[in-house]
Amino acid sequence: MSYLSRLMDHIANATSTARCPICGKSSKQSITKISREQTMICPYCNSLFVRHHKSK
């Protein structure tokens, strides 16, 4: 495996916490989903939500 492949795999597997707007519980979600503003599923209440970037 090349260095670039390992780096891309590491980035794809990185997680961050996201708070569900419905139930308010935090769960680990993929950083790529968060950065691309893709739909995520809350593992507690099964609701779909998108975490938007905060603009300054």
Sequence and secondary structure as in RCSB ss.txt:
>XXXX:A:sequence
MSYLSRLMDHIANATSTARCPICGKSSKQSITKISREQTMICPYCNSLFVRHHKSK
>XXXX:A:secstr
  HHHHHHHHHHH EEEEE TTT  EEEEEHHHHHTT  EE TTT  EE       
